[in-house]
Structures are given as C-alpha cells and as structure tokens.
Amino acid sequence: MKIEEVKSTVRTQRIAAHSHVKGLGLNEEGTAIQSAAGLVGQKAAREAAGIVVDLIKSKKMAGRALLLAGPPGTGKTAIALAIAQELGNKVPFCPMVGSEVFSNEIKKTEVLMENFRRSIGLRIRETKEVYEGEVTELTPVETENPMGGYGKTISNVVIGLKTAKGTKQLKLDPSIFDALQKEKVEVGDVIYIEANSGAVKRQGRSDTFATEFDLETEEYVPLPKGDVHKKKEVIQDVTLHDLDVANARPQGGQDVLSMVGQLMKPKKTEITDKLRMEINKVVNKYIDQGIAELVPGVLFIDEIHMLDLETFTYLHKSLESPIAPIVIFATNRGRCVIRGTTDIVSPHGVPLDLLDRLLIIRTLLYSTSDMEQIIKLRAQTEGLQLEENAFTRLSEIGTSSTLRYAVQLLTPAHQMCKVNGRSQISKDDIEDVHSLFLDAKRSSKHLSEKNNKFML
C-alpha cells in the first residue's frame, strides 16, 4: 500500500506578481540598498518614495499627488505596493485601474469619489464600561412560559466573572444569553461584556487551563488584571466609504414587499453629495471633540492615461477638498492624446494643469544584472531551482524582449523540467520554452512578415 503525504497548496496559490515585495528596501539614512525587501535597482525612485512615506507618516502629504512614470515593466506598481507595505495595515491603501471608472451602473465621478473615500480612514477611540474576567459560573434561570404550553423560557442568566483582583456575580438579560451562546462561551473562558450595548466578546481560554490537553487549537489568554467592572478604551478603524454605505443603505422592514423591493434594486446605488456632507460634519465634530482621528491613506490609480478629460477635471476638485487622501498615479505612456479629446497631446496623457500639481518619480529600464537578480527573487518566491547558466539566459532574453516575458518563462520551464524527470531548470529548458512561446517583439515581426495571410 502506497501512502503519500498531502502537501498544502495554500502558499503556492497565493503567489502573485508582486508577492516578493516586502518594502522599499532602504537603510536608516534613507538610501536604497541594491537588492532588499524584494526590490532591485531603481535607487533614485525608491529613495524618493521613502521621502513620500516619511511625509505620509508625519501627515504632511494629504491632498497631494505623485506620478510614477516610466516604460512598461520598470517596477512602478511594485514601488506603489512597497509604499503600502512601509505604511503598514493601519493606513488605508486603495488600488484601482484607470479603466475602472467606466461603469454602466454608476457615473465615472462616483467611482472616483468612492475610491477617494475608501482611502481615508477614521480611527475612533471610545471609552466603554465593560465587565471583564474569567467565567466561573454560567447558569440560565428558567421560568414557566407566559404564553402557556409545556416549554420553559429563560428569564435571566447568572454569570460569575473573576479577575486577579476579585470576583463578581452578574444577573444578565436573556438576550445577552443568546450572545453568549453565539460566542460559544463556557466556564473557564475570558470574556468581556459591554455595559451599554450588552455586546459579548470572547477573548480566549484562561491560561490556567493551558495544561489541560497535550494538543489543542485553543488560544490561551492571561487572567485580566484590575476589577471586573472597569472602563476600557476600544479603538475601531473604519473608512469614510464604510460610513457612507452604512448610512446610505435603507433599513427596510421584514415584510415581503420590502424584501422584494430590495431585490429589484440595481446592484449599485450612488451616494449623494448631501449625505457625504452630513457625514463629513459628524466626522469633523468627532475630531474636534477628540473622539476620532483622521488617517489620510493612499489611493493608487494605475494606468492614469485611461482617464478622460472629465475625470481629470474632477480630480482637481477632489484633491483640493479638505478631506483628501494621498494620490499616487502610474503610467507607462510618453506623449499621447488625452482621452476624451481628438487633438490635445500632453506628456503621459495627463492635462498640463494637473501635471503641474504632481511630484513626478521616474523609473528607468533595468540592466541585465538587475534583471538576473529579479529573476532569482521570483524563482525563490515560487520555490523553483535553476542552474546558473539558466539565470544568465533568462536575463539575456529579458534584455532583448521584456522582463515580464522572462519571468513568465519560469513556470513553463519548470513544467518542461519535470517532464524530463529533473528538479533543476537548465538552460536547455529555457531555450525550449523560448522557442515555443513568442514575446511581443517576435510576434509583431511575424505579423509584419505574414501580414497578407491575416484577416483585416
């Protein structure tokens, strides 16, 4: 009987084009290291991006915009994602492509505004009265059903909570018992109950039960300090778009007509400017009271040349608004016609008045040695083994065609290698797949030679 270990495929499925990018790869002085944090070369662009990260962290960049301009495959998207990695999870980062604004359901300007609002975070600090501790007793008290019949109903719940300082016995409403059951709370768990709303949160199992079993998936937490009844600061991170959607969605009834009405509505509904202004007033009030703090995030718009003149004009207004994120644009175009016009030619396909507002970071073509380092990084990320001459050949192919094409040859070459019964990709495997798959330059050359054979 043959027994094989089933290996998890979760990691291999999650490898994307920029999975290897972990940050900008700068040292303490802000100077770019040749190869670090998944980025190679582009030192000037990375150092400029490092200054932008410092400005964002010090909240001096809101309402300003940045343009990453360079030929295709020079790491513009990678640098934008590296900025997001440097900022961390607490700062909102919303990526989109220029063509996303052209929707049949909602206006172009509405798509832009939605993404603007997604990129602005609000950190709300609330001081709540809570009962926190380890559950020592959980007893539901039953009474006869007032509606008659044989069944019994729960009139209240008696719960005992223990902390390092003392214990307390509480008598709770039956609705809180439902919340306790949903959280699967049992004796020995550490929980907290909000005094105002009655919301229950299970934090984990008390660490006094840690030696109960040899193998367990349970998360153990220490016994809470202080009194059972205390004031606790709760921090909640939301975006302005979350607030817009929560207030725009009508609270329909439970009858059949309102349910059918909700089903008949289109997939997306536009949020009115009036509603957004009201939400902004409430947000400003919270900020003035010190309850909330505004966290300007990053909106990354790739392929900016896909936007038309109307959306560029709308961007002006949005960038000048008091609540605005940091906007990063990216384009691979040189001088071209602005979309939505027939004769207005501008650098990068962006109107000159908007270009005048932007800080422009230039990305350059990679050298052969840089390409070889990037290919080695991708091979390491994908868990592939290559001979040294295979790396050299791939970097040569990348120089003559594009880096993206060279990186895309890795997986087919690995498959060819497996078919031949080897685990390490050789130069011959690279040559085989290079002859089977065409790059854009060879394909266009073939088209020009055989043009009369193709349909117009």
Disulfide bonds with the S-S distance in Angstrom:
none
